Amino acid sequence: MNFQQLKIIRETVRHEFNLTSVANHLFTSQSGVSKHIKDLEDELGVELYLRKGKRLTGLTEPGKEMLPIVERMLLDANNIKRLADHYSQRDTGTLTLATTHTQARYVLPKVITPFKLSYPKVHLKLHQGSPDEIVQMLVDGRADIGIATEALGDIPELVSFPYYSWHHAVIVPKGHPLTTLDNLTLQDLAAWPIVTYHEGFTGRASIDRAFTQAGIEPDVVMSALDADVIKSYVELGLGIGIVAAMAFDAERDNQLQRIDSDHLFDANQTKIAVRRGHYMRQFAYDLIHLGAPNLDIDQMRNEVAV
């Protein structure tokens, strides 16, 4: 048994048992992948894969039981390399952060700037994606840290922590009739076309929940992934906008006006997550501490290590 065989077991599942894709991912040949699989099955004395002719279609019961063991072995092998790097190259390395557009655009700059000043030799990879994509990157080991409002809780492979709370804000063109109201209500909002986030992004669920609980059907005429797009169409008069409050800057967005709406929608909790058992170097915890100084880093380290 060798690490290449273990990687092949993992990658066959990730690539839905397509051996050509597995071979391409591992920079080897399809025949080489097939030979490794046969050699391992011969060594163990059990079949790990279901087959239809020469094609793999799934894992057998022994294969299913072996998969989480393989995942742990590969994770720990990578952890050993990270541990060695931590002591031999303390201030250099790579840190991969997966997050949504909102976090990358409006929250992380004030964290990343001081981090890069402290660790100029650390290569920071910033990947933007949907909450589900962030989860998958963490589970697959392609990201060290994930930050999102949705999806990061209740994932067995991940340990997540509260990062910060935030509210949505209502934005309108300057001089809009809603700006004259003393106490904005959901009914007032529902009288206008609404532009906001796609379902599953940036707290959209809390917006929908507020209207549903009030028995009101809002007229959402357009949804988008990021606040900059939403603000652009609000400026054009397509409707009123509901965005994350941190996405509005009075100086930059000088054609728009924010209306106090904290009382209309529940607060949202953005989380930070790491794969359970994933060894992270000190500079990764330092980046987390910059963004969430109230988090107990020692406790976090212990929970991640479990």
Secondary structure, DSSP 8 states (H G I E B T S, - for coil): --HHHHHHHHHHHHTTT-HHHHHHHTTS-HHHHHHHHHHHHHHHTS--EEEETTEEEEE-HHHHHHHHHHHHHHHHHHHHHHHHHHHH-TT-EEEEEEE-HHIIIIITHHHHHHHHHH-TTEEEEEEE--HHHHHHHHHHTS-SEEEESSS-TT-TTEEEEEEEEE-EEEEEETT-GGGG-SS--HHHHHTS-EEEE-TTSTTHHHHHHHHHHTT----EEEEESSHHHHHHHHHTTS-EEEEEGGG--TTTTTTEEEE--TTTS--EEEEEEEETT----HHHHHHHHHH-TTS-HHHHHHHHH-
